């Protein structure tokens, strides 16, 4: 009984924003994995592959975003510190661009398939 009270007390110490953020992370990752699963169920192999690959990119992009967010919580103390983060930001942007390309490709494939 005492342990239950300690757990509740510990949870009450967490800021609500932190709890909400953790729930958002779980929901976001869950939705990305849902996208991959749904894509892999498609009959067309190309649509399945493109959908799964875009989901993989979404997940990588999100993980890089999380790392950046954590790193950027503190104000960089020098230009050198900022320079160390720039390659990670570039990677994030490249992942975003590639994910967009896959989404556009998926739309084109679906549109072409619907027309035929």
DRENPA-3360 file (N, C-alpha, C; in nm, 2 decimals, always signed):
BEGIN
1 = XXXXXXXX = +0.08/-0.12/+0.00/+0.00/+0.00/+0.00/+0.09/+0.13/+0.00 ~ +0.19/+0.13/+0.08/+0.28/+0.24/+0.09/+0.35/+0.26/-0.05 ~ +0.39/+0.15/-0.12/+0.45/+0.16/-0.25/+0.36/+0.23/-0.35 ~ +0.23/+0.20/-0.34/+0.13/+0.26/-0.43/+0.13/+0.41/-0.41 ~ +0.13/+0.45/-0.28/+0.12/+0.59/-0.25/+0.25/+0.66/-0.30 ~ +0.36/+0.59/-0.29/+0.49/+0.65/-0.33/+0.49/+0.67/-0.48 ~ +0.43/+0.57/-0.55/+0.43/+0.58/-0.70/+0.34/+0.70/-0.74 ~ +0.22/+0.71/-0.68/+0.13/+0.82/-0.71/+0.20/+0.96/-0.68;
9 = XXXXXXXX = +0.27/+0.96/-0.56/+0.34/+1.09/-0.53/+0.44/+1.12/-0.63 ~ +0.52/+1.02/-0.68/+0.62/+1.04/-0.77/+0.56/+1.09/-0.90 ~ +0.45/+1.04/-0.95/+0.38/+1.08/-1.07/+0.33/+1.23/-1.06 ~ +0.29/+1.26/-0.94/+0.24/+1.40/-0.92/+0.35/+1.50/-0.93 ~ +0.48/+1.46/-0.90/+0.59/+1.55/-0.91/+0.63/+1.58/-1.06 ~ +0.59/+1.49/-1.15/+0.62/+1.52/-1.29/+0.54/+1.63/-1.34 ~ +0.60/+1.72/-1.42/+0.52/+1.83/-1.48/+0.42/+1.77/-1.58 ~ +0.30/+1.83/-1.59/+0.20/+1.78/-1.68/+0.25/+1.79/-1.82;
17 = XXXXXXXX = +0.33/+1.89/-1.86/+0.38/+1.90/-2.00/+0.46/+1.78/-2.03 ~ +0.54/+1.73/-1.93/+0.63/+1.61/-1.95/+0.54/+1.49/-1.98 ~ +0.44/+1.47/-1.90/+0.35/+1.35/-1.92/+0.28/+1.36/-2.05 ~ +0.23/+1.48/-2.09/+0.16/+1.50/-2.22/+0.26/+1.47/-2.33 ~ +0.39/+1.51/-2.32/+0.49/+1.49/-2.42/+0.52/+1.34/-2.44 ~ +0.53/+1.27/-2.33/+0.55/+1.13/-2.34/+0.44/+1.06/-2.41 ~ +0.31/+1.10/-2.38/+0.20/+1.04/-2.44/+0.20/+1.07/-2.59 ~ +0.24/+1.19/-2.63/+0.24/+1.23/-2.77/+0.35/+1.15/-2.84;
25 = XXXXXXXX = +0.46/+1.13/-2.78/+0.57/+1.05/-2.84/+0.52/+0.91/-2.87 ~ +0.45/+0.85/-2.77/+0.40/+0.71/-2.79/+0.30/+0.71/-2.90 ~ +0.21/+0.81/-2.91/+0.10/+0.81/-3.01/+0.17/+0.83/-3.15 ~ +0.26/+0.92/-3.15/+0.33/+0.95/-3.28/+0.40/+0.82/-3.34 ~ +0.48/+0.76/-3.25/+0.55/+0.64/-3.29/+0.45/+0.53/-3.33 ~ +0.35/+0.52/-3.25/+0.24/+0.42/-3.28/+0.18/+0.44/-3.42 ~ +0.15/+0.57/-3.45/+0.09/+0.60/-3.58/+0.19/+0.57/-3.70 ~ +0.32/+0.60/-3.68/+0.41/+0.57/-3.78/+0.42/+0.42/-3.80;
33 = XXXXXXXX = +0.43/+0.34/-3.70/+0.43/+0.20/-3.71/+0.30/+0.14/-3.77 ~ +0.19/+0.21/-3.74/+0.06/+0.17/-3.81/+0.07/+0.20/-3.96 ~ +0.13/+0.31/-4.00/+0.15/+0.34/-4.14/+0.23/+0.23/-4.21 ~ +0.34/+0.19/-4.15/+0.42/+0.08/-4.20/+0.34/-0.05/-4.22 ~ +0.27/-0.09/-4.11/+0.19/-0.21/-4.11/+0.09/-0.21/-4.22 ~ +0.01/-0.09/-4.23/-0.09/-0.08/-4.34/-0.03/-0.08/-4.48 ~ +0.09/-0.02/-4.49/+0.15/-0.02/-4.62/+0.19/-0.17/-4.66 ~ +0.24/-0.24/-4.57/+0.29/-0.38/-4.60/+0.17/-0.47/-4.63;
41 = XXXXXXXX = +0.05/-0.43/-4.60/-0.07/-0.51/-4.63/-0.12/-0.49/-4.77 ~ -0.07/-0.39/-4.84/-0.11/-0.36/-4.97/-0.07/-0.47/-5.07 ~ -0.16/-0.50/-5.16/-0.13/-0.60/-5.26/-0.02/-0.56/-5.36 ~ -0.02/-0.44/-5.40/+0.08/-0.39/-5.49/+0.22/-0.38/-5.42 ~ +0.32/-0.46/-5.47/+0.45/-0.46/-5.40/+0.52/-0.33/-5.40 ~ +0.50/-0.25/-5.51/+0.57/-0.12/-5.51/+0.50/-0.02/-5.41 ~ +0.37/-0.02/-5.40/+0.30/+0.06/-5.30/+0.34/+0.02/-5.16 ~ +0.35/-0.11/-5.14/+0.39/-0.16/-5.01/+0.53/-0.12/-4.97;
49 = XXXXXXXX = +0.62/-0.13/-5.07/+0.76/-0.10/-5.04/+0.78/+0.05/-5.02 ~ +0.72/+0.14/-5.10/+0.73/+0.28/-5.08/+0.66/+0.33/-4.95 ~ +0.55/+0.27/-4.92/+0.48/+0.31/-4.79/+0.57/+0.27/-4.67 ~ +0.62/+0.15/-4.68/+0.70/+0.10/-4.56/+0.83/+0.18/-4.55 ~ +0.89/+0.21/-4.67/+1.02/+0.30/-4.66/+0.99/+0.44/-4.61 ~ +0.87/+0.49/-4.65/+0.84/+0.63/-4.60/+0.82/+0.62/-4.45 ~ +0.75/+0.52/-4.40/+0.74/+0.50/-4.26/+0.87/+0.49/-4.18 ~ +0.96/+0.42/-4.24/+1.09/+0.40/-4.18/+1.16/+0.54/-4.17;
57 = XXXXXXXX = +1.15/+0.62/-4.28/+1.20/+0.75/-4.28/+1.14/+0.84/-4.18 ~ +1.00/+0.83/-4.17/+0.93/+0.91/-4.06/+0.99/+0.88/-3.93 ~ +1.01/+0.75/-3.90/+1.06/+0.71/-3.77/+1.20/+0.77/-3.74 ~ +1.29/+0.75/-3.84/+1.42/+0.80/-3.83/+1.42/+0.95/-3.81 ~ +1.34/+1.02/-3.89/+1.33/+1.17/-3.88/+1.28/+1.21/-3.74 ~ +1.19/+1.13/-3.69/+1.13/+1.17/-3.56/+1.24/+1.15/-3.45 ~ +1.31/+1.04/-3.46/+1.42/+1.01/-3.36/+1.53/+1.12/-3.37 ~ +1.56/+1.16/-3.49/+1.66/+1.27/-3.50/+1.61/+1.40/-3.44;
65 = XXXXXXXX = +1.48/+1.42/-3.46/+1.41/+1.54/-3.41/+1.42/+1.54/-3.25 ~ +1.39/+1.42/-3.20/+1.39/+1.41/-3.05/+1.53/+1.44/-3.00 ~ +1.64/+1.39/-3.07/+1.77/+1.42/-3.02/+1.81/+1.56/-3.04 ~ +1.76/+1.63/-3.14/+1.79/+1.77/-3.16/+1.72/+1.85/-3.05 ~ +1.59/+1.81/-3.03/+1.51/+1.88/-2.93/+1.58/+1.88/-2.79 ~ +1.63/+1.76/-2.76/+1.70/+1.74/-2.63/+1.83/+1.83/-2.63 ~ +1.90/+1.82/-2.74/+2.03/+1.89/-2.74/+2.01/+2.04/-2.74 ~ +1.90/+2.09/-2.80/+1.88/+2.24/-2.81/+1.80/+2.29/-2.69;
73 = XXXXXXXX = +1.78/+2.21/-2.59/+1.71/+2.26/-2.47/+1.80/+2.36/-2.40 ~ +1.93/+2.34/-2.41/+2.03/+2.43/-2.35/+2.08/+2.53/-2.45 ~ +2.09/+2.65/-2.41/+2.15/+2.75/-2.51/+2.29/+2.72/-2.53 ~ +2.33/+2.71/-2.66/+2.47/+2.68/-2.69/+2.56/+2.79/-2.63 ~ +2.67/+2.75/-2.58/+2.76/+2.85/-2.52/+2.87/+2.91/-2.61 ~ +2.87/+2.86/-2.73/+2.97/+2.91/-2.83/+2.92/+2.88/-2.97 ~ +2.99/+2.94/-3.07/+2.96/+2.91/-3.21/+3.01/+2.77/-3.24 ~ +3.11/+2.72/-3.17/+3.15/+2.58/-3.19/+3.04/+2.49/-3.15;
81 = XXXXXXXX = +2.98/+2.51/-3.04/+2.87/+2.43/-3.00/+2.76/+2.42/-3.10 ~ +2.73/+2.54/-3.16/+2.62/+2.54/-3.26/+2.67/+2.47/-3.38 ~ +2.79/+2.48/-3.42/+2.85/+2.41/-3.54/+2.84/+2.26/-3.53 ~ +2.85/+2.21/-3.40/+2.84/+2.07/-3.38/+2.70/+2.01/-3.41 ~ +2.60/+2.10/-3.40/+2.46/+2.06/-3.42/+2.41/+2.07/-3.57 ~ +2.48/+2.15/-3.64/+2.44/+2.18/-3.78/+2.44/+2.05/-3.87 ~ +2.53/+1.96/-3.86/+2.52/+1.84/-3.94/+2.39/+1.75/-3.90 ~ +2.36/+1.76/-3.78/+2.23/+1.68/-3.74/+2.11/+1.75/-3.79;
89 = XXXXXXXX = +2.11/+1.88/-3.80/+2.00/+1.96/-3.86/+1.99/+1.92/-4.01 ~ +2.11/+1.92/-4.07/+2.11/+1.89/-4.21/+2.06/+1.75/-4.24 ~ +2.09/+1.65/-4.15/+2.04/+1.52/-4.17/+1.89/+1.51/-4.15 ~ +1.84/+1.59/-4.05/+1.70/+1.60/-4.03/+1.63/+1.65/-4.16 ~ +1.68/+1.75/-4.22/+1.62/+1.81/-4.34/+1.63/+1.71/-4.45 ~ +1.74/+1.64/-4.47/+1.75/+1.54/-4.57/+1.65/+1.43/-4.56 ~ +1.63/+1.38/-4.43/+1.53/+1.28/-4.40/+1.39/+1.34/-4.44 ~ +1.36/+1.46/-4.41/+1.23/+1.53/-4.44/+1.21/+1.53/-4.59;
97 = XXXXXXXX = +1.31/+1.57/-4.66/+1.30/+1.58/-4.81/+1.27/+1.44/-4.87 ~ +1.35/+1.34/-4.82/+1.33/+1.21/-4.88/+1.19/+1.15/-4.84 ~ +1.15/+1.17/-4.72/+1.01/+1.13/-4.68/+0.91/+1.19/-4.77 ~ +0.93/+1.32/-4.80/+0.83/+1.39/-4.89/+0.84/+1.33/-5.03 ~ +0.95/+1.30/-5.07/+0.96/+1.23/-5.21/+0.89/+1.10/-5.21 ~ +0.90/+1.02/-5.10/+0.83/+0.89/-5.10/+0.68/+0.91/-5.09 ~ +0.64/+1.01/-5.02/+0.49/+1.04/-5.01/+0.44/+1.09/-5.14 ~ +0.51/+1.17/-5.21/+0.47/+1.22/-5.35/+0.47/+1.10/-5.44;
105 = XXXXXXXX = +0.57/+1.01/-5.43/+0.57/+0.89/-5.52/+0.45/+0.80/-5.49 ~ +0.42/+0.78/-5.36/+0.30/+0.70/-5.32/+0.18/+0.76/-5.38 ~ +0.16/+0.89/-5.38/+0.04/+0.95/-5.44/+0.04/+0.93/-5.59 ~ +0.15/+0.95/-5.65/+0.15/+0.92/-5.80/+0.12/+0.78/-5.84 ~ +0.17/+0.69/-5.76/+0.15/+0.54/-5.79/+0.00/+0.52/-5.77 ~ -0.06/+0.57/-5.66/-0.20/+0.55/-5.63/-0.29/+0.61/-5.74 ~ -0.25/+0.73/-5.78/-0.33/+0.80/-5.88/-0.33/+0.72/-6.02 ~ -0.21/+0.68/-6.05/-0.19/+0.60/-6.18/-0.27/+0.47/-6.17;
113 = XXXX = -0.26/+0.41/-6.06/-0.34/+0.28/-6.04/-0.49/+0.30/-6.04 ~ -0.53/+0.41/-5.98/-0.68/+0.44/-5.99/-0.73/+0.47/-6.13 ~ -0.64/+0.53/-6.21/-0.68/+0.57/-6.35/-0.69/+0.45/-6.44 ~ -0.61/+0.34/-6.41/-0.61/+0.22/-6.49/-0.72/+0.12/-6.46;
% end
